[in-house]
Structure formats: C-alpha cells, structure tokens
Amino acid sequence: VELEPREQEPCLDGWEYSRDVYRSTIVTEWNLVCEDDWKAPLTTSLFFVGVLIGSFISGQLSDRFGRKSILFLTMAVQTGFSFLQIFSTSWEMFTVLFLIVGMGQISNYVVAFILGTEILGKSVRILFSTLGVCIFFAFGYMLLPLFAYFIRDWRMLLLALTVPGLFCIPLWWVIPESPRWLISQGRYKEAEVIIRKAAKINGIPAPAVLFDTAEMQDSKPQQQQKAILLDLFRTRNIATITIMSLLLWFFTSVGYFGLSLSTPDWHGDAYLNCFLSAVIEVPAYVIAWLLLRSLPRRYSLSGILFLGGSVVLFIQLVPADLNVLSVGLVMLGKFGITAAFSMLYVYNVELYPTPVRNMAVGATSTASRLGSIIAPYFVYLGAYDRFLPYILMGSLTVLIGILTLFLPESYGNPLPESFEQMLKVK
C-alpha cells in the first residue's frame, strides 16, 4: 500500500513495548517512535555537542588555570549532572543534562591525558598515552554492556555508572600539577617542589639548583604571555599543521563513532556485539603502542587508516547469508580506526609546543566532536541502504590515510617548548 498519499493519524491509544531485551529505555519512557523517532539519534548528537563545547573550553581553561584543578572540576560536572539525569521528568530535561555531562566527560579525558604526558618521561609517556589511558577506556567500555545486561532499567543503569565517579575524590591528594605548565607560567618554586618530590620517590638525587635565578627573570615576561586560539594559525606552517590535524580528527571520529554506534544494528545479540566492539579495542591499543614505540608516526598512522577504511568498504561485497564475516570485517575496521584514534593523541602532543599544547589537543578534539555529532546520522542512513554508512565511512577513512602522509614526522624528536621548535610540514 502506498502510504504517502494516505491521510494518517498518530497513535491515539498509547504504546506497548516488548520487554524481552530492555525493561525501560528513554525510547519507551517518552515514546521516541514514529513521528518522534528523530529524537533518538538527536539525543546522542546533542551529547556530542556537549563534548564539542567541552573540548573547546577545557583546553583553554587548563592552559590558563592549570591541569589539575580543571581535571577535578570537570570530573565533578560529569558525575553530578549524570546523577541529576536519573531524575529527568521529560526528554528535553534529559537531553539538556546529557549535553552538560558531555562537556564534563571529554574535558576530564583530554586534561588527564595532557597532564600525564607532561609529567612523565619520553618512554613512559607513550606507554601512558596508549596502554594507560586507552586500555582503561576499553575496560570501562567492556563493563558497559556487562552492567546493562544485568540492569535493564535505564535509571538504575545510569546510577550504577555514575557512582564510580566518587572514587576519584581521594586522587586530589595523589595527582600533582604539571611542572611543565607551572614553569610556562613562571611559577618555578611550585614546579621545583613537585620535581624534587618525584626525584625522592624515584630514588634519584636532584641537583642543588634546578632553575637559575637570572634565567628565570629573563624568561618570565615571555612565559606570562597567555596563548590564544589564533596562535594555532600564527604562521603558514602552523596553520597548515592545524588545518590538516582538524581534518584528520574529524574523519577518524566519524569512522570510530559510526562503527561504535552501529553495534545494535549488527546481527545477533546487542549486548554481545557491544562487548566485542569494546574487546577489539584492547589489541588495537597494544598495536598502536608497539607502532608508536618503534616506527615513524606518519607511515604507521596512514597504514592503519588504510586497513580500517579498506575492510569497511569490503562489507558491501559480502553475501547476505555470511553475517559472521560481515561482523568480522566491521570488527577489523573498528580495530584499525581505534588504533589510529589513540595514535592521534600522541602525534598531536608531539607536534605542538607547551604554551598551546592543551589548546591544540582541545581544538583538534573539537573537530573530532563535530565528526561524532554527525556519526549517529551516518548510522541512521542504514535505514535507507544497509551498506551506505559503511561505504561513506570507509571512503573517508582511506582519504585521511593519504592526508596523513603530508604531516611532519615527530618520531624521535623532543617535545617542542616554543613555536620556533615546531617541525615543518613536508
């Protein structure tokens, strides 16, 4: 029957939902179906709008007020507003709170990443950036379907996922401020206390004088200059690196979140698919760590993006009855894009100098959030053609694999401390 020309009426007698898989979700709570089905992907997109705003603001705030204070402030925002979401009385209230949660969620992730890379030495920094931060992210991702499998009501699930945030409070007395940031602000005495404490813990004798007084006075006016966003476009070289980094993060994010959010559409059990999607991230991060340790950044990043994009493009060629092969190819694509995503953080940190490093990661991460805002609608395209999301995501991933080859090579170089030390674009 051609429904388009027919006069239709909304559901007048309410809805009844199957309780086989989920007991209660925001879809069943506020009837996000039929004429309101557009609200479901919009909820996810608005969360990522919050993530975008958080990425943009947190970089500038932590460059100005310090890594540690912004880390714990944004952790409090994420935990507090997640708890308030439990008491949502409407979809609009839930979505507004979800947007604020997104602001806190990405901010503490980015700031914690920068704080760790600035405190740790070169060899441990790469270990922290890939295996440390990312594998613990994957463990949290694996726990999500596990929690959701046993807690089928969305409010109780949200409560269970919020409570662990309180365990971060005692870490205030454990985690130090970044000495690199303190030095960049001319706060040498505070930086010296942290460095001497680190030396004592590691059993290394610290020199009697860490900072020369005359040198401190000479560099102070320069250090106290506040970096602004336009510094990322200060010269043609810096602007080129920034624009290419923005594109790289944007397209990688579309691929990563597109594949992550499409798990319920795969064949088989939604909980198992989500768990497998999380498990594949662990070997991806291990491979990323091994590549970062021993190979040039450009070639390893480009190669792994080619792998991820190519296998996603091949999905359309798989016969309809070979569902396991389709899921396997999606997993392999997720493996490549996940490894590339974790390598991007390290690569970006190595390209930018200390005064704007956090701002640069925040800005490029903002571009990735634009990708994540669009990603739910890539998945939504699957309603019109099953292979269309994979064709688009695969093509874009291969395209950025080529783009990566034009960036400068940072492998084996020390972290730049000033704009003059930045590498030149090939």
N, C-alpha and C positions, 0 to 999 in steps of 0.2 A: 504494500500500500504506500502510495506517495503521501508522506505526512506533511510536507512543506506547505501545500496549498490548503490543507485542512485546518479548521479552527480548533485550537487546543485550549484546554483549561488546566490550571495547576492541580496538584494532588489535594483534594478537599478533606480527606479523612485521615490525614497523617500517614506516617510511615512505620513499617515494621522491618527490623533489620535482623539478618542472620547473626547468631551469637557463636557460630562454630569456631571462628578464628579469633575475633576480638569481642570482648564483652561490652566495652564502651570506648568510643573514639570521639574526636571533635567532629567528625563527619556525622556520626549517629546522634551526637548531643545537639547539634544545631542544624541538622538536615542539609548538609552541603552536597546536595544531589540535584539532578535535573537542571532546572534553571539557575541553581546556585552552585553547580559543580565547579565553576571557575574560581570559587573561593579557596578550594583545597590547594592548587598549585600557588595561588597568591599568598597563602599563609606562609609557605616555605620561602617564597621570593621576598616577602617583607622581613622575614628573619634575616635573610642575606642582605637586605637593605640596611638593617641594623649593624650587621657585620661590616658592611662597607663604611658606614659612618664611624664605627669603632676603629677600623683600620686607619682611617684618615686622621682621626683626632688623637688616638693613642700614641702614634709616632711622634707627633709634635709635643704632646703633653710630657712624654717621658724624656724627650730631648731637653725640655725646659725645666721640669720639676724632679727628674730623677727616675731611674728604672724601678727601684724597689717600691716607692710609695704608690706609683701608678699601677704596678702589678697587683698589689693588695687591694687598692681601691676598686679596680675593675673586677677582681675576683668577688668582692662583696656585692657589686652590682649584679653580676651573673647569678650568684646564689640567692640573693634577696628577691630579685624580680622573678626568678624561676619559682620560688616559694609562693609569691603572690599569684602566679598563673593558676595555681591549684584552685584558687577561689574565684576564678573567672565566671561571670554570670552571662556573658554573651561572646559571640565570635569576635566582635570588634574589640572587646576588652582583652581577650586572649591574644589577639594579633598585635595590639599596641604593646602589651607586656613582652611578647615574644621578640618584637623589634628591639626593645631595650636589652633583653637577655643577649641578643646577637651582638649588640655593642660591647657588652662586657666580655662575652665569650672569646671573641677574636683578639681583643685588646690584651687580655692576660696571656694569651698564647704567644702573640708577637713579642710582647715585652719580656716574657720569661725566656724566650728564645734569644733575644738580643742580650739580656743580662748574662745568660750562661756563656754565650760566645765571647763576651767582653771580659769575663772573669777568668775563663780557662785558657790554658796554653794551646799552641797550634795543634798538636797531635790529639789531645783530649777534646778540643773544640769540635773537630769533625765527628768524633765518636758521640759526643753530646748532641750535636745537630741532627744526626741521622738515627742512630740507635737509641740514644737517650730520649729526646723529645718525641720522635715519630713512633717508635715501637710502643711507648707508653700510651700514645694516642690510639694506636691499633688495639692495645689491650682494652682500653676503655670502649672502643668501637665493638669489640667482641663481647663485652659484658652487656651491651645494649640489647641485642636480641635475646640473651640469656635472661636478663631482668624482665623483658617484655613477654617472654614465653610463660613465665610463672605469674606475672602481674598483668592481667588482661584489661584492667580498668585504667584509663589514661591519667586520671587524677592521682591514683595511688602510685602509678609508674613514675610520674613526674616527681612525687615526693621522694621516692626511693633514689631517683637520680640527682636530687638536689642536696640531700643530707651529706654526702661525702665532701661537699664544698666546705663544710665547717671544720673538717680535719686540716685545712690549710692554715687556720689561725695560728697554731704554735710555730709555724715556719717563719713568722715575722722575726722571731728571735734567733733564727738559724741563718737565713739568707742575708748576705751583705749587699750594700750598694755597689754599683760598678765603679771600680777605681779609675777606669778609663774615662768614664763620664765625669767623675769628680775632678780629675786632672784637667779635662777640657773646660770645666767651669772655674778653674783656678783655685779649687778647694783642696790644696795639696796635703794639709795636715790630716784631714779625714781619710784621704786616699792612703797616706802613709800608715795610719793605724791599721787599716784593712790588710795592706800588703805585709806589714810586719806580723800580723796575726796569722796570715796564710803561711808565711815562712816558718813560723814557730810550729804550726800544725804539721807541716811537711818535713820538719827537722832540717831546714836549710838556714845557715847563718846569713842574716840580712846585713848589708853594708851599714856603717855608722851614719852616713849621709845618703839619703835616697834622692833628694831633689836639691839642686844648687840654688841658693837664695837669689843670686843675681839673675840666673837663668829664669827663675820663677817670675821675677819682676818684669823682665823683658817680654815674656810671653803672655803676661796677664791681660793686657789690653786686647790682644788678638784672641785669647781664649774666651773672653767675656762677650764677644760679639755673638749675638744669637742668630742661629741659622734659620732661614725661612724657606718655604717650599720652592720659591723661584731659584734658589741655589742649585736645585737639581737640573736646571736648564741654563746655568751660568755661561757655559761656553758651548761651542758646536759639538765638541767631543762628548761632554757630559750630557747634553741634550739628546744626542744620538743614542747613547747607552740607556738613558732613562726611557725614551720612546720605545726602543726595542724590548727593554725589560717589561714595560707595561703590556705590550702585545703578547709577549711570552707568557706572562702570568695570566692574562685574560683567557687565552685559548686553552692553556693547560687546565685552568679551573673549569671551563665548560666541559671538557672531557672527563675530568675527575668526578665532578658532582653529577654530571649527566649519567655516568655509569653507576655511581653510588645510589642515586635516587631511583634508578630504573629497576632495582632489585625486586620489588613486588610484582613487576610485570614479567619476570622470568618464569619459566615453567617450574613446577614443584613447590615445596613448602617455603613460604615467605621468610620465616624465621631462620631456616637453614641457609637460604640464599644470602640473607643479610650477614649471617655468621661467616659464610665462605668469602663474601666480599671483604670482610674485616680480616680474615685469616691470611688472604693473599697479600695483604699489606706488609706482613712481617717479613717474608722473603724479599719483598720489593725494597724495604728499608735496608735490609742486610746487603743486598746487591748494590744499592745506592752508596752505602758506606764503603764497600770494597772498591767501587769505581772512583769515589772521591779520594780515597787513600792513595791510589796508585796510577790513575790515568788523568790526562788533561780534561778540564771541565767541558769544553765545547763539544769535543767528539763523543764523549760518553753520554752527555745530555742529549745531543742530537740523535745518536744511535738508538737510545732507549725510547725517545719520542717516535722515531720511525717504526720501531717494533710495535708500540702501543697503538699507533694510528693504523698501521697496515692490517693487523689482525682484526681490528674493529670493522674495517672496510670489507674484510672477507666474510663476515657473518651473513651477508645477503646471499652468498653463494652456497650456503649450507642447506641441504634439503630439509623440508619442514618436519620430517619424522626423526631427524637426528638432533633432538633437543639437548642432549648431553654435550654434544660437540659445540652447539651454539653457546651454551653456558660456559664451556671451557674456553672458547675464544674471547668471550666477554671478560672472563677472569684474567686471561693473558693480557688483554688490552688494559684492564684495570691495573695489572701488575706494572706495565710499562709507564703508564701515566702517573701512578702513585710514586714510583721511584724517581721520575722526573720532578714531581712536585717537591719532594723532600730535598732534592739536589738544588732546586732553585733558591731555597732559603740560604744555603751555604754560599752559593755563587754570588747572590746579591750582596751578602755581607762582605764578601771579599772584593767587590767592585767599588764600593763607596767608602769615603773617609769617615772618621769618627764623628765630626760635628753634625753630619747629616745621615749617618748610617741608619738610625732608627726611623728617621723620617722617610728615607728611601725605601726601606722594607715596608713601612706603613703605606706609602704611596703605591708601590707596585702590588702590595697585597690588596689595596683598594681596587685596583684594576682586576685582580682575580675575583673580587667580590662582585664586580659587575658581571663577570662570567657566571658566577654562581647564582645570581639573580635570574639570569636568562635560562640557566640549566633546567629548572622544572618545566619550562615551556618546550624545551627540546624533547623532554620525556613525553610531554602532552601531545607532541606531534605523532607519537606512536599510535594514537587512536585513529589517525588517518592512513598511515602506512607504517607497518611494523618495522621496516628497515630504515626509514627516513632518518630517525635520530642517530643511528649508527653510521650512516653514510656521511652526515654532516660532521659528527664528532671525529670520525676517522680522517676525513679530508683536512679539517682544521689542525689536527694533531700532526699530520705529515707536513703541513705547511710551516708550522712553527719549528719543526725539526730542521728545516732548511734555514730558517731565520737565525737560529742559534749559532750557526757556523760563522756568522759575521761579527759576533761579540768578541771582545778581547779575552785573552787567556790569562786566568789568575792563578793557575796551579803553580805552587812552589814560591809564590810571592808573599811578603809580609802584608798584614792588613794596612791599608793606606791611612795615614794620620791627617793628611791635608789634601786639598784639591789638586795641588801640584803633583802629588804622588799617584794620582789615578792613572790607570792604564789607558792606552789609546785604542780606539776602535780600528779593527783591521780594514 
